[in-house]
């Protein structure tokens, strides 16, 4: 769960990082609030779209299990790990 949260936050921050790099390449200060005031809403929208596309892609390309899940159990004194059968 923590990995998915970490990936989602990083993906949301990608537009902000790209914008700050673009400011640096244009010889402008990335720490000047005047540059960020107009672009902030568009960056938030771009980040949310990227996260949404990530969720859609992860659902589309996730591994599917079509069998029934058998939980882990002990069979004749031996541990049998859970899995799909």
HTML snippet that shows the backbone in 3Dmol.js (N, CA, C, O; Angstrom):
<script src="https://3Dmol.org/build/3Dmol-min.js"></script>
<div id="view" style="width:600px;height:400px;position:relative"></div>
<script>
const pdb = `
ATOM      1  N   UNK A   1       0.811  -1.192   0.000  1.00  0.00           N
ATOM      2  CA  UNK A   1       0.000   0.000   0.000  1.00  0.00           C
ATOM      3  C   UNK A   1       0.859   1.263   0.000  1.00  0.00           C
ATOM      4  O   UNK A   1       0.531   2.258  -0.647  1.00  0.00           O
ATOM      5  N   UNK A   2       1.954   1.199   0.733  1.00  0.00           N
ATOM      6  CA  UNK A   2       2.820   2.378   0.799  1.00  0.00           C
ATOM      7  C   UNK A   2       3.489   2.629  -0.554  1.00  0.00           C
ATOM      8  O   UNK A   2       3.746   3.777  -0.918  1.00  0.00           O
ATOM      9  N   UNK A   3       3.768   1.564  -1.293  1.00  0.00           N
ATOM     10  CA  UNK A   3       4.386   1.719  -2.617  1.00  0.00           C
ATOM     11  C   UNK A   3       3.433   2.419  -3.569  1.00  0.00           C
ATOM     12  O   UNK A   3       3.844   3.304  -4.320  1.00  0.00           O
ATOM     13  N   UNK A   4       2.177   2.035  -3.543  1.00  0.00           N
ATOM     14  CA  UNK A   4       1.187   2.653  -4.432  1.00  0.00           C
ATOM     15  C   UNK A   4       1.006   4.128  -4.079  1.00  0.00           C
ATOM     16  O   UNK A   4       0.904   4.973  -4.969  1.00  0.00           O
ATOM     17  N   UNK A   5       0.967   4.435  -2.791  1.00  0.00           N
ATOM     18  CA  UNK A   5       0.845   5.829  -2.358  1.00  0.00           C
ATOM     19  C   UNK A   5       2.055   6.639  -2.788  1.00  0.00           C
ATOM     20  O   UNK A   5       1.914   7.759  -3.279  1.00  0.00           O
ATOM     21  N   UNK A   6       3.249   6.074  -2.605  1.00  0.00           N
ATOM     22  CA  UNK A   6       4.490   6.749  -2.988  1.00  0.00           C
ATOM     23  C   UNK A   6       4.534   7.006  -4.492  1.00  0.00           C
ATOM     24  O   UNK A   6       4.894   8.101  -4.925  1.00  0.00           O
ATOM     25  N   UNK A   7       4.169   6.004  -5.286  1.00  0.00           N
ATOM     26  CA  UNK A   7       4.162   6.165  -6.744  1.00  0.00           C
ATOM     27  C   UNK A   7       3.138   7.224  -7.172  1.00  0.00           C
ATOM     28  O   UNK A   7       3.404   8.011  -8.081  1.00  0.00           O
ATOM     29  N   UNK A   8       1.995   7.245  -6.534  1.00  0.00           N
ATOM     30  CA  UNK A   8       0.952   8.206  -6.889  1.00  0.00           C
ATOM     31  C   UNK A   8       1.394   9.631  -6.576  1.00  0.00           C
ATOM     32  O   UNK A   8       1.184  10.538  -7.381  1.00  0.00           O
ATOM     33  N   UNK A   9       2.003   9.831  -5.414  1.00  0.00           N
ATOM     34  CA  UNK A   9       2.471  11.171  -5.044  1.00  0.00           C
ATOM     35  C   UNK A   9       3.576  11.620  -5.990  1.00  0.00           C
ATOM     36  O   UNK A   9       3.586  12.770  -6.431  1.00  0.00           O
ATOM     37  N   UNK A  10       4.507  10.723  -6.305  1.00  0.00           N
ATOM     38  CA  UNK A  10       5.577  11.080  -7.238  1.00  0.00           C
ATOM     39  C   UNK A  10       5.024  11.425  -8.615  1.00  0.00           C
ATOM     40  O   UNK A  10       5.481  12.372  -9.254  1.00  0.00           O
ATOM     41  N   UNK A  11       4.048  10.662  -9.065  1.00  0.00           N
ATOM     42  CA  UNK A  11       3.453  10.928 -10.371  1.00  0.00           C
ATOM     43  C   UNK A  11       2.719  12.260 -10.377  1.00  0.00           C
ATOM     44  O   UNK A  11       2.732  12.966 -11.385  1.00  0.00           O
ATOM     45  N   UNK A  12       2.076  12.616  -9.261  1.00  0.00           N
ATOM     46  CA  UNK A  12       1.403  13.904  -9.161  1.00  0.00           C
ATOM     47  C   UNK A  12       2.413  15.052  -9.211  1.00  0.00           C
ATOM     48  O   UNK A  12       2.104  16.119  -9.743  1.00  0.00           O
ATOM     49  N   UNK A  13       3.603  14.850  -8.669  1.00  0.00           N
ATOM     50  CA  UNK A  13       4.608  15.915  -8.604  1.00  0.00           C
ATOM     51  C   UNK A  13       5.406  16.096  -9.899  1.00  0.00           C
ATOM     52  O   UNK A  13       6.130  17.082 -10.039  1.00  0.00           O
ATOM     53  N   UNK A  14       5.287  15.169 -10.838  1.00  0.00           N
ATOM     54  CA  UNK A  14       6.051  15.251 -12.091  1.00  0.00           C
ATOM     55  C   UNK A  14       5.800  16.562 -12.847  1.00  0.00           C
ATOM     56  O   UNK A  14       6.776  17.179 -13.273  1.00  0.00           O
ATOM     57  N   UNK A  15       4.559  17.030 -13.041  1.00  0.00           N
ATOM     58  CA  UNK A  15       4.374  18.308 -13.755  1.00  0.00           C
ATOM     59  C   UNK A  15       5.042  19.494 -13.057  1.00  0.00           C
ATOM     60  O   UNK A  15       5.544  20.400 -13.722  1.00  0.00           O
ATOM     61  N   UNK A  16       5.049  19.493 -11.734  1.00  0.00           N
ATOM     62  CA  UNK A  16       5.687  20.575 -10.990  1.00  0.00           C
ATOM     63  C   UNK A  16       7.201  20.570 -11.194  1.00  0.00           C
ATOM     64  O   UNK A  16       7.819  21.624 -11.346  1.00  0.00           O
ATOM     65  N   UNK A  17       7.787  19.385 -11.196  1.00  0.00           N
ATOM     66  CA  UNK A  17       9.226  19.271 -11.416  1.00  0.00           C
ATOM     67  C   UNK A  17       9.583  19.694 -12.837  1.00  0.00           C
ATOM     68  O   UNK A  17      10.558  20.414 -13.048  1.00  0.00           O
ATOM     69  N   UNK A  18       8.790  19.247 -13.810  1.00  0.00           N
ATOM     70  CA  UNK A  18       9.046  19.641 -15.197  1.00  0.00           C
ATOM     71  C   UNK A  18       8.912  21.146 -15.399  1.00  0.00           C
ATOM     72  O   UNK A  18       9.687  21.742 -16.146  1.00  0.00           O
ATOM     73  N   UNK A  19       7.934  21.764 -14.737  1.00  0.00           N
ATOM     74  CA  UNK A  19       7.762  23.207 -14.844  1.00  0.00           C
ATOM     75  C   UNK A  19       8.942  23.959 -14.227  1.00  0.00           C
ATOM     76  O   UNK A  19       9.402  24.960 -14.776  1.00  0.00           O
ATOM     77  N   UNK A  20       9.423  23.476 -13.093  1.00  0.00           N
ATOM     78  CA  UNK A  20      10.576  24.141 -12.476  1.00  0.00           C
ATOM     79  C   UNK A  20      11.824  23.979 -13.334  1.00  0.00           C
ATOM     80  O   UNK A  20      12.644  24.894 -13.409  1.00  0.00           O
ATOM     81  N   UNK A  21      11.982  22.819 -13.989  1.00  0.00           N
ATOM     82  CA  UNK A  21      13.104  22.648 -14.919  1.00  0.00           C
ATOM     83  C   UNK A  21      12.967  23.583 -16.122  1.00  0.00           C
ATOM     84  O   UNK A  21      13.957  24.131 -16.607  1.00  0.00           O
ATOM     85  N   UNK A  22      11.745  23.756 -16.593  1.00  0.00           N
ATOM     86  CA  UNK A  22      11.508  24.659 -17.716  1.00  0.00           C
ATOM     87  C   UNK A  22      11.850  26.100 -17.322  1.00  0.00           C
ATOM     88  O   UNK A  22      12.414  26.851 -18.118  1.00  0.00           O
ATOM     89  N   UNK A  23      11.510  26.474 -16.101  1.00  0.00           N
ATOM     90  CA  UNK A  23      11.868  27.810 -15.620  1.00  0.00           C
ATOM     91  C   UNK A  23      13.386  27.968 -15.541  1.00  0.00           C
ATOM     92  O   UNK A  23      13.929  29.004 -15.925  1.00  0.00           O
ATOM     93  N   UNK A  24      14.061  26.944 -15.046  1.00  0.00           N
ATOM     94  CA  UNK A  24      15.525  27.001 -14.942  1.00  0.00           C
ATOM     95  C   UNK A  24      16.172  27.116 -16.320  1.00  0.00           C
ATOM     96  O   UNK A  24      17.128  27.872 -16.494  1.00  0.00           O
ATOM     97  N   UNK A  25      15.657  26.373 -17.297  1.00  0.00           N
ATOM     98  CA  UNK A  25      16.206  26.444 -18.651  1.00  0.00           C
ATOM     99  C   UNK A  25      15.978  27.821 -19.274  1.00  0.00           C
ATOM    100  O   UNK A  25      16.764  28.256 -20.116  1.00  0.00           O
ATOM    101  N   UNK A  26      14.922  28.498 -18.872  1.00  0.00           N
ATOM    102  CA  UNK A  26      14.626  29.839 -19.376  1.00  0.00           C
ATOM    103  C   UNK A  26      15.315  30.931 -18.576  1.00  0.00           C
ATOM    104  O   UNK A  26      14.985  32.107 -18.730  1.00  0.00           O
ATOM    105  N   UNK A  27      16.261  30.569 -17.732  1.00  0.00           N
ATOM    106  CA  UNK A  27      17.022  31.516 -16.923  1.00  0.00           C
ATOM    107  C   UNK A  27      16.136  32.319 -15.973  1.00  0.00           C
ATOM    108  O   UNK A  27      16.437  33.471 -15.659  1.00  0.00           O
ATOM    109  N   UNK A  28      15.037  31.702 -15.515  1.00  0.00           N
ATOM    110  CA  UNK A  28      14.156  32.352 -14.547  1.00  0.00           C
ATOM    111  C   UNK A  28      14.236  31.611 -13.229  1.00  0.00           C
ATOM    112  O   UNK A  28      14.583  30.430 -13.190  1.00  0.00           O
ATOM    113  N   UNK A  29      13.922  32.286 -12.176  1.00  0.00           N
ATOM    114  CA  UNK A  29      13.998  31.688 -10.851  1.00  0.00           C
ATOM    115  C   UNK A  29      12.785  30.785 -10.613  1.00  0.00           C
ATOM    116  O   UNK A  29      11.641  31.201 -10.795  1.00  0.00           O
ATOM    117  N   UNK A  30      13.053  29.553 -10.208  1.00  0.00           N
ATOM    118  CA  UNK A  30      11.963  28.624  -9.897  1.00  0.00           C
ATOM    119  C   UNK A  30      11.348  28.932  -8.539  1.00  0.00           C
ATOM    120  O   UNK A  30      10.295  28.391  -8.201  1.00  0.00           O
ATOM    121  N   UNK A  31      11.993  29.797  -7.753  1.00  0.00           N
ATOM    122  CA  UNK A  31      11.498  30.128  -6.421  1.00  0.00           C
ATOM    123  C   UNK A  31      10.710  31.434  -6.387  1.00  0.00           C
ATOM    124  O   UNK A  31      10.291  31.873  -5.316  1.00  0.00           O
ATOM    125  N   UNK A  32      10.505  32.051  -7.528  1.00  0.00           N
ATOM    126  CA  UNK A  32       9.735  33.295  -7.598  1.00  0.00           C
ATOM    127  C   UNK A  32       8.242  32.951  -7.675  1.00  0.00           C
ATOM    128  O   UNK A  32       7.812  32.310  -8.634  1.00  0.00           O
ATOM    129  N   UNK A  33       7.448  33.365  -6.683  1.00  0.00           N
ATOM    130  CA  UNK A  33       6.014  33.020  -6.681  1.00  0.00           C
ATOM    131  C   UNK A  33       5.250  33.578  -7.879  1.00  0.00           C
ATOM    132  O   UNK A  33       4.193  33.051  -8.226  1.00  0.00           O
ATOM    133  N   UNK A  34       5.751  34.615  -8.509  1.00  0.00           N
ATOM    134  CA  UNK A  34       5.052  35.191  -9.664  1.00  0.00           C
ATOM    135  C   UNK A  34       4.981  34.202 -10.826  1.00  0.00           C
ATOM    136  O   UNK A  34       4.013  34.211 -11.586  1.00  0.00           O
ATOM    137  N   UNK A  35       5.983  33.360 -10.970  1.00  0.00           N
ATOM    138  CA  UNK A  35       5.979  32.375 -12.054  1.00  0.00           C
ATOM    139  C   UNK A  35       4.978  31.253 -11.786  1.00  0.00           C
ATOM    140  O   UNK A  35       4.438  30.663 -12.722  1.00  0.00           O
ATOM    141  N   UNK A  36       4.734  30.965 -10.531  1.00  0.00           N
ATOM    142  CA  UNK A  36       3.894  29.835 -10.170  1.00  0.00           C
ATOM    143  C   UNK A  36       2.417  30.197 -10.050  1.00  0.00           C
ATOM    144  O   UNK A  36       1.563  29.314 -10.135  1.00  0.00           O
ATOM    145  N   UNK A  37       2.104  31.460  -9.857  1.00  0.00           N
ATOM    146  CA  UNK A  37       0.717  31.834  -9.579  1.00  0.00           C
ATOM    147  C   UNK A  37      -0.226  31.520 -10.745  1.00  0.00           C
ATOM    148  O   UNK A  37      -1.341  31.045 -10.525  1.00  0.00           O
ATOM    149  N   UNK A  38       0.200  31.773 -11.945  1.00  0.00           N
ATOM    150  CA  UNK A  38      -0.663  31.512 -13.105  1.00  0.00           C
ATOM    151  C   UNK A  38      -0.670  30.039 -13.488  1.00  0.00           C
ATOM    152  O   UNK A  38      -1.683  29.544 -13.982  1.00  0.00           O
ATOM    153  N   UNK A  39       0.405  29.345 -13.278  1.00  0.00           N
ATOM    154  CA  UNK A  39       0.531  27.966 -13.747  1.00  0.00           C
ATOM    155  C   UNK A  39       0.072  26.928 -12.725  1.00  0.00           C
ATOM    156  O   UNK A  39      -0.066  25.753 -13.066  1.00  0.00           O
ATOM    157  N   UNK A  40      -0.166  27.336 -11.488  1.00  0.00           N
ATOM    158  CA  UNK A  40      -0.423  26.368 -10.429  1.00  0.00           C
ATOM    159  C   UNK A  40      -1.649  25.503 -10.703  1.00  0.00           C
ATOM    160  O   UNK A  40      -1.589  24.283 -10.555  1.00  0.00           O
ATOM    161  N   UNK A  41      -2.751  26.115 -11.098  1.00  0.00           N
ATOM    162  CA  UNK A  41      -3.976  25.354 -11.355  1.00  0.00           C
ATOM    163  C   UNK A  41      -3.784  24.358 -12.496  1.00  0.00           C
ATOM    164  O   UNK A  41      -4.246  23.220 -12.411  1.00  0.00           O
ATOM    165  N   UNK A  42      -3.113  24.775 -13.550  1.00  0.00           N
ATOM    166  CA  UNK A  42      -2.865  23.865 -14.674  1.00  0.00           C
ATOM    167  C   UNK A  42      -1.946  22.712 -14.255  1.00  0.00           C
ATOM    168  O   UNK A  42      -2.120  21.584 -14.717  1.00  0.00           O
ATOM    169  N   UNK A  43      -0.988  22.983 -13.400  1.00  0.00           N
ATOM    170  CA  UNK A  43      -0.098  21.922 -12.922  1.00  0.00           C
ATOM    171  C   UNK A  43      -0.847  20.927 -12.038  1.00  0.00           C
ATOM    172  O   UNK A  43      -0.599  19.724 -12.112  1.00  0.00           O
ATOM    173  N   UNK A  44      -1.748  21.414 -11.215  1.00  0.00           N
ATOM    174  CA  UNK A  44      -2.564  20.524 -10.386  1.00  0.00           C
ATOM    175  C   UNK A  44      -3.449  19.649 -11.265  1.00  0.00           C
ATOM    176  O   UNK A  44      -3.571  18.448 -11.026  1.00  0.00           O
ATOM    177  N   UNK A  45      -4.065  20.246 -12.277  1.00  0.00           N
ATOM    178  CA  UNK A  45      -4.912  19.479 -13.196  1.00  0.00           C
ATOM    179  C   UNK A  45      -4.080  18.440 -13.945  1.00  0.00           C
ATOM    180  O   UNK A  45      -4.504  17.293 -14.091  1.00  0.00           O
ATOM    181  N   UNK A  46      -2.903  18.836 -14.419  1.00  0.00           N
ATOM    182  CA  UNK A  46      -2.036  17.884 -15.131  1.00  0.00           C
ATOM    183  C   UNK A  46      -1.619  16.740 -14.207  1.00  0.00           C
ATOM    184  O   UNK A  46      -1.570  15.587 -14.635  1.00  0.00           O
ATOM    185  N   UNK A  47      -1.320  17.049 -12.951  1.00  0.00           N
ATOM    186  CA  UNK A  47      -0.954  16.007 -11.996  1.00  0.00           C
ATOM    187  C   UNK A  47      -2.103  15.053 -11.730  1.00  0.00           C
ATOM    188  O   UNK A  47      -1.901  13.841 -11.651  1.00  0.00           O
ATOM    189  N   UNK A  48      -3.316  15.594 -11.590  1.00  0.00           N
ATOM    190  CA  UNK A  48      -4.482  14.738 -11.361  1.00  0.00           C
ATOM    191  C   UNK A  48      -4.794  13.873 -12.577  1.00  0.00           C
ATOM    192  O   UNK A  48      -5.191  12.717 -12.431  1.00  0.00           O
ATOM    193  N   UNK A  49      -4.617  14.424 -13.766  1.00  0.00           N
ATOM    194  CA  UNK A  49      -4.829  13.638 -14.984  1.00  0.00           C
ATOM    195  C   UNK A  49      -3.800  12.503 -15.066  1.00  0.00           C
ATOM    196  O   UNK A  49      -4.139  11.377 -15.430  1.00  0.00           O
ATOM    197  N   UNK A  50      -2.553  12.804 -14.727  1.00  0.00           N
ATOM    198  CA  UNK A  50      -1.511  11.768 -14.750  1.00  0.00           C
ATOM    199  C   UNK A  50      -1.826  10.659 -13.752  1.00  0.00           C
ATOM    200  O   UNK A  50      -1.653   9.480 -14.061  1.00  0.00           O
ATOM    201  N   UNK A  51      -2.282  11.024 -12.571  1.00  0.00           N
ATOM    202  CA  UNK A  51      -2.642  10.020 -11.564  1.00  0.00           C
ATOM    203  C   UNK A  51      -3.838   9.205 -12.044  1.00  0.00           C
ATOM    204  O   UNK A  51      -3.856   7.984 -11.887  1.00  0.00           O
ATOM    205  N   UNK A  52      -4.835   9.865 -12.627  1.00  0.00           N
ATOM    206  CA  UNK A  52      -5.994   9.151 -13.156  1.00  0.00           C
ATOM    207  C   UNK A  52      -5.615   8.168 -14.253  1.00  0.00           C
ATOM    208  O   UNK A  52      -6.102   7.038 -14.274  1.00  0.00           O
ATOM    209  N   UNK A  53      -4.747   8.595 -15.163  1.00  0.00           N
ATOM    210  CA  UNK A  53      -4.283   7.691 -16.218  1.00  0.00           C
ATOM    211  C   UNK A  53      -3.493   6.522 -15.649  1.00  0.00           C
ATOM    212  O   UNK A  53      -3.579   5.402 -16.154  1.00  0.00           O
ATOM    213  N   UNK A  54      -2.719   6.785 -14.594  1.00  0.00           N
ATOM    214  CA  UNK A  54      -1.979   5.714 -13.926  1.00  0.00           C
ATOM    215  C   UNK A  54      -2.935   4.680 -13.344  1.00  0.00           C
ATOM    216  O   UNK A  54      -2.705   3.478 -13.479  1.00  0.00           O
ATOM    217  N   UNK A  55      -4.018   5.142 -12.691  1.00  0.00           N
ATOM    218  CA  UNK A  55      -4.984   4.203 -12.124  1.00  0.00           C
ATOM    219  C   UNK A  55      -5.693   3.402 -13.210  1.00  0.00           C
ATOM    220  O   UNK A  55      -5.895   2.197 -13.060  1.00  0.00           O
ATOM    221  N   UNK A  56      -6.068   4.054 -14.286  1.00  0.00           N
ATOM    222  CA  UNK A  56      -6.735   3.348 -15.391  1.00  0.00           C
ATOM    223  C   UNK A  56      -5.792   2.323 -16.011  1.00  0.00           C
ATOM    224  O   UNK A  56      -6.203   1.196 -16.288  1.00  0.00           O
ATOM    225  N   UNK A  57      -4.535   2.697 -16.230  1.00  0.00           N
ATOM    226  CA  UNK A  57      -3.572   1.767 -16.821  1.00  0.00           C
ATOM    227  C   UNK A  57      -3.277   0.602 -15.887  1.00  0.00           C
ATOM    228  O   UNK A  57      -3.110  -0.530 -16.342  1.00  0.00           O
ATOM    229  N   UNK A  58      -3.211   0.867 -14.589  1.00  0.00           N
ATOM    230  CA  UNK A  58      -2.928  -0.228 -13.662  1.00  0.00           C
ATOM    231  C   UNK A  58      -4.098  -1.209 -13.597  1.00  0.00           C
ATOM    232  O   UNK A  58      -3.886  -2.404 -13.393  1.00  0.00           O
ATOM    233  N   UNK A  59      -5.327  -0.721 -13.767  1.00  0.00           N
ATOM    234  CA  UNK A  59      -6.478  -1.621 -13.794  1.00  0.00           C
ATOM    235  C   UNK A  59      -6.495  -2.423 -15.097  1.00  0.00           C
ATOM    236  O   UNK A  59      -6.816  -3.611 -15.092  1.00  0.00           O
ATOM    237  N   UNK A  60      -6.152  -1.774 -16.207  1.00  0.00           N
ATOM    238  CA  UNK A  60      -6.197  -2.448 -17.499  1.00  0.00           C
ATOM    239  C   UNK A  60      -5.120  -3.517 -17.638  1.00  0.00           C
ATOM    240  O   UNK A  60      -5.361  -4.556 -18.252  1.00  0.00           O
ATOM    241  N   UNK A  61      -3.940  -3.280 -17.081  1.00  0.00           N
ATOM    242  CA  UNK A  61      -2.821  -4.190 -17.292  1.00  0.00           C
ATOM    243  C   UNK A  61      -2.467  -5.028 -16.066  1.00  0.00           C
ATOM    244  O   UNK A  61      -1.417  -5.669 -16.045  1.00  0.00           O
ATOM    245  N   UNK A  62      -3.320  -5.033 -15.051  1.00  0.00           N
ATOM    246  CA  UNK A  62      -3.058  -5.815 -13.849  1.00  0.00           C
ATOM    247  C   UNK A  62      -3.237  -7.303 -14.146  1.00  0.00           C
ATOM    248  O   UNK A  62      -4.010  -7.699 -15.019  1.00  0.00           O
ATOM    249  N   UNK A  63      -2.502  -8.103 -13.396  1.00  0.00           N
ATOM    250  CA  UNK A  63      -2.613  -9.548 -13.550  1.00  0.00           C
ATOM    251  C   UNK A  63      -3.980 -10.001 -13.046  1.00  0.00           C
ATOM    252  O   UNK A  63      -4.410  -9.613 -11.959  1.00  0.00           O
ATOM    253  N   UNK A  64      -4.654 -10.819 -13.838  1.00  0.00           N
ATOM    254  CA  UNK A  64      -5.991 -11.282 -13.474  1.00  0.00           C
ATOM    255  C   UNK A  64      -5.917 -12.739 -13.007  1.00  0.00           C
ATOM    256  O   UNK A  64      -5.179 -13.549 -13.567  1.00  0.00           O
ATOM    257  N   UNK A  65      -6.687 -13.047 -11.984  1.00  0.00           N
ATOM    258  CA  UNK A  65      -6.794 -14.416 -11.479  1.00  0.00           C
ATOM    259  C   UNK A  65      -8.243 -14.844 -11.643  1.00  0.00           C
ATOM    260  O   UNK A  65      -9.152 -14.198 -11.122  1.00  0.00           O
ATOM    261  N   UNK A  66      -8.451 -15.923 -12.364  1.00  0.00           N
ATOM    262  CA  UNK A  66      -9.819 -16.342 -12.652  1.00  0.00           C
ATOM    263  C   UNK A  66     -10.272 -17.505 -11.789  1.00  0.00           C
ATOM    264  O   UNK A  66     -11.438 -17.894 -11.854  1.00  0.00           O
ATOM    265  N   UNK A  67      -9.390 -18.067 -10.989  1.00  0.00           N
ATOM    266  CA  UNK A  67      -9.769 -19.167 -10.117  1.00  0.00           C
ATOM    267  C   UNK A  67     -10.252 -18.670  -8.774  1.00  0.00           C
ATOM    268  O   UNK A  67     -10.328 -17.468  -8.520  1.00  0.00           O
ATOM    269  N   UNK A  68     -10.574 -19.617  -7.929  1.00  0.00           N
ATOM    270  CA  UNK A  68     -10.996 -19.279  -6.569  1.00  0.00           C
ATOM    271  C   UNK A  68      -9.754 -19.200  -5.684  1.00  0.00           C
ATOM    272  O   UNK A  68      -8.806 -19.965  -5.863  1.00  0.00           O
ATOM    273  N   UNK A  69      -9.766 -18.278  -4.735  1.00  0.00           N
ATOM    274  CA  UNK A  69      -8.640 -18.122  -3.820  1.00  0.00           C
ATOM    275  C   UNK A  69      -8.766 -19.135  -2.689  1.00  0.00           C
ATOM    276  O   UNK A  69      -9.809 -19.244  -2.045  1.00  0.00           O
ATOM    277  N   UNK A  70      -7.688 -19.869  -2.462  1.00  0.00           N
ATOM    278  CA  UNK A  70      -7.627 -20.818  -1.359  1.00  0.00           C
ATOM    279  C   UNK A  70      -6.662 -20.238  -0.339  1.00  0.00           C
ATOM    280  O   UNK A  70      -5.482 -20.072  -0.646  1.00  0.00           O
ATOM    281  N   UNK A  71      -7.129 -19.922   0.874  1.00  0.00           N
ATOM    282  CA  UNK A  71      -6.244 -19.315   1.862  1.00  0.00           C
ATOM    283  C   UNK A  71      -5.187 -20.302   2.353  1.00  0.00           C
ATOM    284  O   UNK A  71      -5.329 -21.514   2.192  1.00  0.00           O
ATOM    285  N   UNK A  72      -4.136 -19.768   2.948  1.00  0.00           N
ATOM    286  CA  UNK A  72      -3.087 -20.618   3.507  1.00  0.00           C
ATOM    287  C   UNK A  72      -3.670 -21.499   4.604  1.00  0.00           C
ATOM    288  O   UNK A  72      -4.511 -21.068   5.394  1.00  0.00           O
ATOM    289  N   UNK A  73      -3.203 -22.738   4.631  1.00  0.00           N
ATOM    290  CA  UNK A  73      -3.711 -23.660   5.639  1.00  0.00           C
ATOM    291  C   UNK A  73      -2.665 -24.740   5.925  1.00  0.00           C
ATOM    292  O   UNK A  73      -1.640 -24.828   5.249  1.00  0.00           O
ATOM    293  N   UNK A  74      -2.941 -25.547   6.928  1.00  0.00           N
ATOM    294  CA  UNK A  74      -2.053 -26.656   7.273  1.00  0.00           C
ATOM    295  C   UNK A  74      -2.766 -27.939   6.872  1.00  0.00           C
ATOM    296  O   UNK A  74      -3.880 -28.214   7.317  1.00  0.00           O
ATOM    297  N   UNK A  75      -2.094 -28.729   6.011  1.00  0.00           N
ATOM    298  CA  UNK A  75      -2.659 -29.965   5.493  1.00  0.00           C
ATOM    299  C   UNK A  75      -1.749 -31.115   5.903  1.00  0.00           C
ATOM    300  O   UNK A  75      -0.606 -31.184   5.450  1.00  0.00           O
ATOM    301  N   UNK A  76      -2.236 -32.023   6.754  1.00  0.00           N
ATOM    302  CA  UNK A  76      -1.467 -33.169   7.254  1.00  0.00           C
ATOM    303  C   UNK A  76      -0.156 -32.726   7.895  1.00  0.00           C
ATOM    304  O   UNK A  76       0.881 -33.358   7.694  1.00  0.00           O
ATOM    305  N   UNK A  77      -0.199 -31.648   8.661  1.00  0.00           N
ATOM    306  CA  UNK A  77       0.969 -31.160   9.362  1.00  0.00           C
ATOM    307  C   UNK A  77       1.930 -30.356   8.511  1.00  0.00           C
ATOM    308  O   UNK A  77       3.002 -29.980   8.985  1.00  0.00           O
ATOM    309  N   UNK A  78       1.574 -30.083   7.271  1.00  0.00           N
ATOM    310  CA  UNK A  78       2.415 -29.311   6.358  1.00  0.00           C
ATOM    311  C   UNK A  78       1.735 -27.995   6.011  1.00  0.00           C
ATOM    312  O   UNK A  78       0.530 -27.954   5.764  1.00  0.00           O
ATOM    313  N   UNK A  79       2.514 -26.925   5.996  1.00  0.00           N
ATOM    314  CA  UNK A  79       1.984 -25.612   5.645  1.00  0.00           C
ATOM    315  C   UNK A  79       1.806 -25.527   4.141  1.00  0.00           C
ATOM    316  O   UNK A  79       2.738 -25.792   3.382  1.00  0.00           O
ATOM    317  N   UNK A  80       0.621 -25.161   3.716  1.00  0.00           N
ATOM    318  CA  UNK A  80       0.326 -24.963   2.291  1.00  0.00           C
ATOM    319  C   UNK A  80       0.004 -23.493   2.102  1.00  0.00           C
ATOM    320  O   UNK A  80      -0.975 -22.994   2.656  1.00  0.00           O
ATOM    321  N   UNK A  81       0.841 -22.777   1.302  1.00  0.00           N
ATOM    322  CA  UNK A  81       0.580 -21.347   1.118  1.00  0.00           C
ATOM    323  C   UNK A  81      -0.698 -21.103   0.319  1.00  0.00           C
ATOM    324  O   UNK A  81      -1.124 -21.941  -0.475  1.00  0.00           O
ATOM    325  N   UNK A  82      -1.286 -19.954   0.547  1.00  0.00           N
ATOM    326  CA  UNK A  82      -2.509 -19.600  -0.158  1.00  0.00           C
ATOM    327  C   UNK A  82      -2.216 -19.271  -1.624  1.00  0.00           C
ATOM    328  O   UNK A  82      -1.076 -19.006  -2.006  1.00  0.00           O
ATOM    329  N   UNK A  83      -3.251 -19.294  -2.407  1.00  0.00           N
ATOM    330  CA  UNK A  83      -3.102 -18.975  -3.823  1.00  0.00           C
ATOM    331  C   UNK A  83      -4.390 -19.205  -4.588  1.00  0.00           C
ATOM    332  O   UNK A  83      -5.394 -19.644  -4.028  1.00  0.00           O
ATOM    333  N   UNK A  84      -4.345 -18.906  -5.854  1.00  0.00           N
ATOM    334  CA  UNK A  84      -5.506 -19.099  -6.718  1.00  0.00           C
ATOM    335  C   UNK A  84      -5.426 -20.466  -7.367  1.00  0.00           C
ATOM    336  O   UNK A  84      -4.365 -20.889  -7.826  1.00  0.00           O
ATOM    337  N   UNK A  85      -6.548 -21.147  -7.401  1.00  0.00           N
ATOM    338  CA  UNK A  85      -6.586 -22.483  -8.042  1.00  0.00           C
ATOM    339  C   UNK A  85      -7.727 -22.544  -9.021  1.00  0.00           C
ATOM    340  O   UNK A  85      -7.934 -23.573  -9.663  1.00  0.00           O
TER     341      UNK A  85
END
`;
const viewer = $3Dmol.createViewer("view");
viewer.addModel(pdb, "pdb");
viewer.setStyle({}, {cartoon: {color: "spectrum"}});
viewer.zoomTo();
viewer.render();
</script>
